[in-house]
Amino acid sequence: MSAAVFTLDPRLAADTLPVARLALCEVRLMNDARFAWLVLVPQREALVEIDDLDEGAQQALWQEVRRAAAALRESAPCDKLNLGALGNIVRQLHVHVVARREGDAAWPGPVWGSGKAEPYAPDAAAALLEALRAALAPAALP
């Protein structure tokens, strides 16, 4: 019996830009310049809920969320970090790490469903991706 191959949900692939691969998760940047927003997707097939991961993988997930949060704070200073694992629209397990600033386009409400995404200009995306990759480099896989 062969192992299932991990496939990123098509909606996540369409809405995000690749940042880095960590031991468990692929880290992606939501392509919405209104918010600095990372999405971590565990690279395992058929996960929906955090408790679908074994205890060791759950611990690894939270360690990687902490690393991503630190990289996001370093690359896009913020007033507050929002974390979420909703999965109501995209069922594939993924964790959002969103840098919030007072007065941003959704403040103080949630970013989910708030207005229309504004894709990054190519230069702005490249600069933020470079900063995030540098901040995540010690933990990223080659």
Sequence and secondary structure as in RCSB ss.txt:
>XXXX:A:sequence
MSAAVFTLDPRLAADTLPVARLALCEVRLMNDARFAWLVLVPQREALVEIDDLDEGAQQALWQEVRRAAAALRES
APCDKLNLGALGNIVRQLHVHVVARREGDAAWPGPVWGSGKAEPYAPDAAAALLEALRAALAPAALP
>XXXX:A:secstr
         HHHHHHEEEEEE SSEEEEEES TTSEEEEEEES TT  SGGGS HHHHHHHHHHHHHHHHHHHHH
S  SEEEEE   SSS S  EEEEEE TTSTTTTS STT S      HHHHHHHHHHHHHHHTTT   
